[in-house]
Amino acid sequence: MKKIYIINAVWFLAAFTLAAVFALYFYSSTGLDRCYWNNIDSDFCYSVAALRFLDNYPTGFVEHTAAGEGLPVVQLLGWFYMIMSKIGLLSESTFASLTSHQDPLVYLQQFVVSGWLFGSIIYLMVVTTVFWFTRLLTRSNIISFVASLISAISWSNIQFLLRIRSEAFSACLALIALYLMFKSVKSTSLRLFAFYTILSSVSLGFALFAKRNAMPYLFFLPSVLLLVPYTSLERSNSVSRGLLLRCAIIGNLVFLPPLLPLLLYWPEFVGSFSLILTFVLVGEVLGLVLLVTTFVFMIFVLRTYISRRHWQNYDALRRCSRDTLIYLLLLCIGFEMAAYISFVHPTFNRYTLFLTIMIVASGLFAILLAARDENVIRVVLNRLRLHILNVRTITLTIVATILWAYYWYVTSRGVAPLSTNIEISVSRSLFEILHPQSSMSLLSYGDNVFMSDYLRSVSGAWFSHYRNLRWPELLVVLIAILQLVRTGRTTGIKTIIFLILVGMGLLFFSAMRLLYPFYIIYEDIVTIVAVAISFGCIIDTFGSRFENNVSMNISVISLTVAVILISVSSVRRIQETSVMQSQAMSYGCSLPPSGDTCMCDPYYAGSRFGGTGLKDVIESQYGFECMQAVEIRAAEGIPLQQVWPLYVLPKTD
């Protein structure tokens, strides 16, 4: 067994090393000293927001935008800046240093370039996730190695080495959530099922905090349950399920109430708040919750119908309801954990303290379970008599939740005080998830007047993408499905079709904003995994046919065509990367930037409306109106400083 782990690690390290070498080559060919305001719409927003995060100021870009996005990227980028500053590779990483610097546009260069380098971490995260996801579903290191290399050379992933954006991080975390959900349904024990489901929910929470384009995963994750005939949840007895249900309820009773005071900020996110609007808002939030609940319940009903073919009695319906509640409660725990982790800040605060206490308590609880018989815990939980359909129990649960939330709100004011800026950011992210109607990530009509015209344009962009770019991959998938049909391997067919549908759904959802070229990574990395699985199935079919010496011609032709199609797809990806790279290097610094969204726009860069405040910094330091100052500074020429990792900008006092 250890030998297998060593072999897997060697293959992974080989793929990781090649991806790192490719990223290093890409940076050296494009040059870190190139003009750094090619993508100011994101680079300046995230860089300044990260500096404001470190100074415990409102991050502006997160809680002010209509989508309320980017919080994890801003926080991680802030930590990255702080670490680089501590070891002497960056100047002082504070917003105060930016405001006091005599040439703030030049001062920001080091942080923008460091943000590009930070993108390499996310780039390698994507490659790593693709490798291990493919390894989980194919059990082949060679196929996983090829899949990871394809993701490493794809422009959908490489483009984020040139700009600071949240799409790659969100897509990667969402794919990790899907990977963990596959681990959950394949787990051998109920405890592992709950563990992986919670981790999957945590990853999905961070993906949604970063970008709302991961919203379809709310429905894709429970759909994984349809791919396997039985899970550890079905194999367990009613007593174990009841124990898990009680633990899930207690977990939510502990983690949810301290987050309820964040609802007090929600009126700030609505233009005109009134009593009527309150009921509308509550109805829309409950509508989303009901939609997800109904979908998950139908998943369990369909599983029961497929396995039993008919309903024996109402016990099956009751079991589906209980399993639905278990999954949703575990999902809530994961989102709550993601919210608490989002409060982690260089300044220790009460939410971080609460999270630390809960982690320590959970560790001690796990040690207790390992050291003593599980029956001890089971007896304690059974004495709580948490009957879900008991009216008295439901009433007591609601009362306990309200009291615990009120106690937290009152007593936590003086314990490890926290600026409300982080609370507003986390509250905004939760608001946009639970109330997606307020987010522009769902619909963007553009120039279309009617909904039918809008959907037609979206469908056209979606279809042309698959017709022009993905036809080799789709043909490989079709060949694999035909081969699997001939051999009767239904599990492989369901997995491949599911992953392809996930990619198609993600692309269609992203295309609804009419900006899908930025969001192709959501679809692309899932499609890469699906094609890798398809290629693995074709190889397995070829091997079995070779051993039995049956239908060799069909197997050889299928394998040959699949290799040619994958080669064609890989060459096209390399060509696309080369073209995009040359375009990125064609910009110069002698002209002012083509846009001013995050540099001079009063909505995003001003301080009056809660933006990053960069506009005021530029005007105060240069003495001109913002865009005029930028144009004058650009005409003078930006001194292309030698930057990290080769050189370091001189520090300022």
N, C-alpha and C positions, 0 to 999 in steps of 0.2 A: 504493500500500500504506500509506503514512504517513497518507493521508487517511482510510482506513478505521479505523486505530488512533485517530485524533483523534475521529472520530465515535463510536466505541465508548466512548472515555473521557468524552466529553460526556454521553452517555446514562447512563453509570455514575455520574458526578458528580451528575447530576440526581436519580437514585434515591437516592444516598447522602445528598444534602442534604435531600431530603424526609424520609427516615428520621430524620436527626439533628434536624430541626425537630420531627418528631412526638415524639421522645424528650424534647426540651426542653419541649414543651407538656405532655407526660405528667407530667414531674417538677414543673412549675410548678402543674399542677392538683391533683396529689396532695399536694404540699408536702414538701420535704425535712425540715421540722421536725416532721413527724407522729411519733407514738409509734414508737419504734424497737425495741420488743420484741414486735411482732406475730408475727414469725417467728423466735423465738429458737432454734428447733430447728436452724436453719442459720446465721443471722446471727451469733450469739455464738460458735458453734463455729469458723466460718471466720475471724472477726475475731481472736479470741484465738490461734488456731493460726497465723495469719500473723505476729502479733507474736512468738510463740515461735520461729517459723522465723527471723526476723531476729536474734534473740538466740542462735540455734544451740541452742535447747532442743528436746526432743522435741515435735513438733507435736501429739501427743496424739490429735486427731481423726482423723488419717490412719492411723497405725500401730496404733491401738487398736481401731477399729471392726471389726466382723465382715467388712465389705466391703473394708476397706483402700482407701478411695476418696478422691478430692479432692486428691491431691498437687499436680497442676499448678495448680489454682485457688488453693490455699494459697500456693504459691510466687509466682505472678504477683501475687496480692493483696499479698503481703509486699513485692515490688518496687514495686508501686504506692504502698503506704503510705510506703515509704522515699523515693521521688521526691517525693511530696506534702510530706513532712516537710522534705526538703532545700530545697524552694523556698518554705517557710514557710506552706503551706496546712494543715498538720496539726501537732499537738504532737509531741513526741518519740515516734517509732514503735518503742517497745521494750516488751517484757513487764515489764521491771524498772520502767519508769515507771508501768505499770498497777498493779503490786503496791504501789508506794509512794504512789500517789495517795489522798487522804483520801476521795474519793467516786468509786470506780472505775466504778460503774454509769453515772454521768454522763460520766466520762472516755471510756468506750467509745462514746458516741454518735457522736463525730466519725468513728471508724473504721467503725462500721456504716453511716453515711450515705455515707462514701467508698466502702464496698463496694457500695452501691447504684449509685453513679456508675460504679464499675468495671464493673458489669453492663451499662452502656450500650456499653462497648467490645465486649463479647461480642455484644450485640444488633446492633450494626452489622456485626460479623463475619458473623453469620448472613445479614443482608440482602445483604452483599457476595458471599458464597458462592452464595446462591440466584441472584443476577444472573449471575455468570460461569458457573455450571453450566448455567443455561438458555441462555445465549449460546453455549456450546460445542455444545449439542445442537440448537438451533434456528437459529442464525446470524441471529437477529432481535433487534435492540435494543429494539423496541417490546414484544415478548413478554417479554423479560428484564426490562424496566422494570416491566411489570405484575406479573410474578411477585415481584419484589423488594418492590413496594409491598404486595402481599398478605401477604408474610411480615412486613412492618413493622407491619401493623395487627392481626396475629393474636395472640390472647391467649397461645397456646403460646409465643410469643417475648417478648411484652411483660411477662408475669408475672415474668420474671427481672430486670426493672428495679426490682422491689419487694423482692427478697430475694437473699441471697447463696447460691447453690446451684451445683452442678457440672453439672447436666443440660444446660443450654444450651451450655456450652463443649464437653462431650463430644459432643453431637449435631452441633455445628458442625464439629468436627475430624473426626468420622466421615464427614460429608458431603463435606468436603474430600478425605478419603482416597478416597471413591468418585469424586469429580471427577478426581483425579489418576490413578485407575485407568482411567477413560475416556480421559484424555490418553495413557496408556501404550499402550493397545490401538490407538489411532489414530496413534501415532507412526510416523515414516517411517524411522527407523534403530534398530538394535539398541541403540545407546548411549542414545538417548532412552528406549527401552523400559525399560532397566535403571534409568535415572535417575528416571523417574516412578514406577516400581514401588517403589523405595526410599523416595521421598518419601511415597508413599501409605502405606507401612508405618509410617513415622515418625508421620504424622498419626493412624493407627489406634492406635499405641502410646500417644500422649498421650490419645486419646479413651478408651481402656480404663483408663489410669491415673486419669482423672478420674471415670469411672463405668462399671461393668461392664455396663450396659444396651447398650453398643455391641458386645457379644460376637458377635451374629449377623453382623457385618461380616466376621468371619474367613472366613465362607462366601460372603457376598455379593460380596466383592471379586474372587476368582478367577472367579466366575460371569459377570463382565463379559466374559470371554474368549469366551463363547458368543454374544455379540451381533454379532461381526464375523467374516467368513469367514476372513480371514488377518490376522495381525499381523506386525510386523517380526521376531518370533522365528521364525515359520514361513518367512518369505521369506529369511531368512539361511541361509548354507550351514553345513555341519557344522563347518568350521574356525572360523567366527565364534562358533558356539554353544559349541564347546569352549573358546575363549578367554574367553567370558563366564563359563562354568562355573568355570574356573580362577581368574578374578578374584573370583568370589563366594566360593569356598572360601578363598582367601587373606584376603579381607575378614573372614570369620567367624573365621579363625584369629587375626587381629589383635585384633578387637573383643570376641570372646566370653570368652577366658580371664580378663581382669581382672574380669569380672562374676561368675565362678564362686565367689569367696570370699563373695559375698553369700548363698550357700546355707547358710553357717554359722549364719545367723540364723533359718532356717526352723523349727528345733525350738521357738523361742519362740512361734511362731504356732499351734502345735498344743497342745491341752490336756494330754494325757498322751503323751509321746513315748517310744517303745520300739523295739527292734530289729524287731519284727513290724510295727509301724506304719510304720517306715521303708520296708519293702518294699511295703506297701499304698500309701504316698504316692508312691513311685516308679512303681508300676503305674498309679495314677490319672493322674499327669502324662504318662507314656508313652501312656496310653490316649487322652488329648486330642490329643497329637501325632500318633498313628496315625490318629485320626479325621480330622483336618485333612489329613494327607498322603493318605489314601485318597480324600477328597473332591476334592482338587486333581487327583490322578491320574485320577479318573473324568471330570473336566472335560476334560482333554486327550485322553482316550480318546474321549469323545463328540465332541469337535471333529474328531478324525481320522476317526471313523466318518461324520460328517455330510459332510465334504469329500470322502472317498474312497469311501464307501458300503460298502467291504469291506476286510478286512485282506489285504494282499498277502503279507507275510512277517513274521517277528519283528522286523524293523528298525523297523517302525512302533511296536511295543510298547516297544522300546528307546528310541526317540525320545521317546515320551510320558514314560517314566521320567526321561529326562534333562531334559526341559522342566519336569517337576514338581520335580525337585531344584533347578533354576535358580530357579524361582519361590520355593520355600521358603527357599532360601539368601538371596535378595534380601529376603524378608520378615523373616528373622532379622536381617539387617544393619539394616533400618529400626527394629526393636524395640530393638536394641542402641544405635543412635544416640539413640533417645528416652530410654533409660535414662541414657546419659551426659549428655544435656542436662538431665535432672532433677537432676543433681548441681551444677548451676550455682548458686552461692550468693555473697552479698556477700563472704564469706571465701573467698579463692582456695584450692582444694584439689587433690589429686593427680588426681582424675577430670577436673576442669576442665582441668588442665594436659595430661593425656593427650588430651582432646578437642581442645584447641587445636593440639597437635602433629599430630594426625591430619588436622585441617582444612588446616593449612599444607602437610603432605606431600601431601594429595590435590590441593591447588591446584597445587603444583609438578609433580605427576604429569600433571595435565590440561594444563599449559603445555608439558610435554615431548611429550605426544601431539600437541598442535597445532603445535609447532615442528618435529618430526621425523616421519619416516614411522612409521606404526603398526606396520610389520613389525618394528621394533626391539623393541618391547614384546612382540610376538607370539613372537619367537624366544626371548626370555628366559623367557616363561611356558611355552612348549613344552618347554624344557629341564628344567623342573621335573617333567615327566612325571607329572602328577596323574591317574592312572587310577582312577576311582571304585570299580570292582569288583575292584581289585587288593588282595588281603589285606594284603600288605606295606605298601602305601601307606596303607591304613586304619589299620594298627597304628602306623605312624610318625606319622600325623596325630594320633591320640589321645595318643601319648607327648609330642609337641611341645606339644599343648594343655595337658596336665597340667603340664609343665615351665614353660611360659610363665605359667600361672596361679600356680604356686608361686613363681616368681621375682617376679611382681608383688606377691604377698601379702607376701613377705619384705622386698623392697627398698622398697616404697612406704610402709612404716610411718613412715619418717623424712623422707619427701619431701612437702612441702605437706600437713601433717597435717590430717585431717578428723575432726570429731566423728562418732561412730558413729550419731548421731541421724538424719542424712540417709541413711546407709547402711541403717538399719533401715526407713525409710520407703520407699525404692526397692525394697528386698528384699521388703517386704510387698506392694507393688503388683505386682511380678513374680510373687510366690507366688499371689496371688489370680487372676491371669490364667492361669497354667499349671495351677492347681489350683482350678478354679471350684467344685468340690464343697464347698469350705469357705466359700464366699460365700453370703450370704443373698439375693443379687440374682437367683439362679436360681429358687428356689421359696420360697413363703411360704404355707403352708396356711391361715393365718387360723383361722376357726372350723370349717373342714371336717375331717372325720375321715378320709374315704377319698379316695384319689387321684382316683377317678372324679368325686366331687362337686366336688373342687377344680378339675379341668380343665373341668367343666361350668360352673362359676361364671366361670372365666376366659374361656371361649368366649362365654358370655352377655354379659359386659362388652365383649368385643372386637366381637361382632356388633352390639350395641346402639349402639356408637360409630359404626359405619359406617351403620347404619340411621337414626340420628337426626341425625348431624352431617355425614356425608360423602356422603350420597346425591346432592347436586348435582354434586360432583366425579366420582363414579363414573359418572354419566350422561354427563358430558362425555367421559370416557375411553371409554365404550361407543360414543358417536357417532363419535369419532375412529377407533376401531378398525374400525367398519363402513365408514367412508369409505375407510380405507386398504386394507381388503379389496377394495373395489370397484376401487381403482386398482392393486392388486397391490404395494404398498410394504411388503414384509415386514420390512425393517430398522426402520422406524418402529413397526410393531406389536410387535416383540420388545422394543424399548427401552421403550415405554410399559408393556407388561405386566410387564417386569422391575422397573421402578421402583415400580409399584403393589404388586407382590408384596414388594418390599423394605420398603415402608411397612407393609404388613400384617404381615409377619414381625416387624418391630421393635415394633409395637404389641402383638402377641400375647406376645412375650418380656417386654415391660415390664409387661403386665397380669398376668403370673405372680406379681408381687409384690403384687397387689391395690392398687397405688398409682398406677395408670397415668395419672390426671389430671396428675400432676407430669411424666410422661414422654411426653406426647403430642407434644412437640416433635420427638422422634426420627422419628415417623411423619409429622408435619405438614409439615416442610420438604421431605421427599422427595416427598410427595403434591403439594405445590405445584409442584415441578419437573415431575412427571409430567403434571399438569393443564395446565401452561403448554405443554409439548411437544404435548399433545393439541390444545389450542387453536390452536397454530401449524400443526399438520398440517391442521386443518379450514380454516384460512385459505388455506393453500397449495392444498388441493383445490378450494376455491371459486375461487381465482385461475385455476387451470388449466382448470376447467370454464367459466369466463367467457371465456377466450381461445378455447376450442374450441366454445363455445355448445352444449354437450351436457349434458343432465340438470341444467339450471339450477335447477329447482324443488327438487330434493333438496338441492343444495348451499346454496341460499339458506335453506331451512328448517333445515338442520343448523347453519349459522353463526348464525342468529337464536336458535335454542334454546340453543346453546352460550353466546352472549353473555348471555342471560337467566339461565342457570344459574350462570354465574360471578358475575354481579351479585348474585343471591340469596345465594350463598356469601359474597361480600365483605360484604354488609349484615349477615349473621348473625355474621360475625367481628367487625364493629364493635360490634354490640349486645352480644356476649359480652364484649368488652373493656370496654365501658361499665359493664356490670353488675359485673364483677369489680373494676373500679376503684372503684366506689362502695362495694363491700364492704370493700375494703382501707382506705378512708378512714373507716369507721364505728367503728374501734377507738379507744379512748382510753387515756391513761396513768394515770388515777386508780385503776385496778384493777390488781392484780398479773397477770402473764402467765398464760395458760391452761395452760402446761406448763413443765417445768423441765429438759428433757433436756440442754441445753447450758449451763444456768446453775447448777443445783444438783444434778443427778443425779450420784451418786458414781462411776458407771461412765464417763460422758463428761466431766464437769466436775471430778471429783476428781483428785487426784495419786497416790493409793494404787494405782489400777489403770492408771495411765498416761494419764489424760485431760488436758484442757487446764489444769487447776489453777485455774479461775475460782472454783469453790466455796470453796476455801481462801482465796482473795483476798477474797471477799465476807465470809466469816466473820471473818477477821482484822481487816478494816478497819471493819466495822460492829459487831462485838462480839455478834452474835446468830447463831443457827443460820441457814443460808443462806436458805431460803424465808421464814423469819420476818423476816430482814433485808430481803429483797426486798419483802415485803408492807408493812413499815413505811415503806420508802423510797418505794414507790408511793403509799401513803396520803398522804405529805407532798407528793407531786406532783413529778414530774421537771421541773426547769427546762429548758424547751425552748430550748436554746442556738441562736443564729443560726450556721448552719454553711455551709461551703463549698459552692458557689462564690460565694454572695452575701456570706457573712460567715465569719470565722475564729474558732475558739475561742481563748481566751487560752492562751498557752503556760505550762507549769509548769516550775519549776526542777528 
